[in-house]
Amino acid sequence: MKAYWIAHVDVTDPEQYQQYTQCAPAAFAAFGGRFLARGGRSEAMEGRSTPQRTVVIEFQTYEQALACYRSELYQRACSHRHGVAKAEVIIVEGFEP
């Protein structure tokens, strides 16, 4: 069953954040991730205020999504995000009717 990585990101240093955006896609690709949304227009309808960026990545399985997040490759990319952005990342299993 597919899984989705949903991230809400507020960037405080766009120049430094580019290092993350240059490294992270390799980790997603290595685990079969496919971007469905990557920072386009968004508007919060309920709950918290609209984050600067919302990212949705589809994986073939929940296990692949978790493995990607926990991988050395992704954690190395993540090190470029720390201190230059605040991120909330949720991995959710898909639904098959």
N, C-alpha and C positions, 0 to 999 in steps of 0.2 A: 504494500500500500504506500502511495506517495506521502511525502512529508514536506512541510514548508517551513522555511527559516524566515522569520519576520523580524526585521530590525528597525527600530526608531532611533535616529541619530541626530544629535545637535552638535554641530562642528564649531569649535572656538578658534581654531587656527587652520584655515583652509589650505594654506601652503603646505604645512606639515602633514595634513590629512591626505594629501595627494600620494604620499609614500604608502599609506595603507591601501588606497584605491588602486595603486599600481601593483601591489603584491597579492592582495586577497583573492582576486579572480582566479589565480593559478590554483589555489587551494580548492575553491569551489569546483573548478573544472576537473581536478584530480579525483573528486568524489562524485562526479556526475551531476553537479549542480547546474541549474539553468535559471538565469535571471528572468523573473516575470515582471518585476517593477524595480526601478533603480533610481530613486530620487526625483521622480517626476512630480507634477502638481499633486497636492493633496490638501484636504481640509478636514479637520476634526469635527465630527458632527455631535459627539458626546464624549465625556471623559476629559482626559488631559488635553492641553493645547496641542496644536499641530506641530509635530517635530519638523526640523528643517529637511530631513530626508527620511523616507520610508523605503525599505528595501525588502523585496520578497523573492526568495530563491526556492525553486522546486528541486527536490531530490527524489530518486526512485523509491527510497525506503527511509523510514525513521532512523534506522541504524546508520545509514550512510550520512544523514544530516548530522547526527551526533558525532560520528567518527570524524567528519570534516571539522566540526567545531573544536574537538579535542586534539586534532592532529598538530604535530610540530610545525608543519607548513603554515597552517592558519594561525596558530599562536604566535609564530614569528611575525606574521603580517600584523596581527593584533597589537604587537608591541609598538608599532608606529602610530596606532590610534590612541593609546593611553596618554592622557594629559592634553590631547588636542581635540577630543570629542567625547561626548557622553553618549553611550549606546545602551539600549535595552534590546536584548536578543531573546527571542522565543522560538522554540522549535515545536511545531504542532503536527500531529499525524493527520493525514487527509481522511476524507470520508468517502466511502463507496456505498451508494444506495442499494 
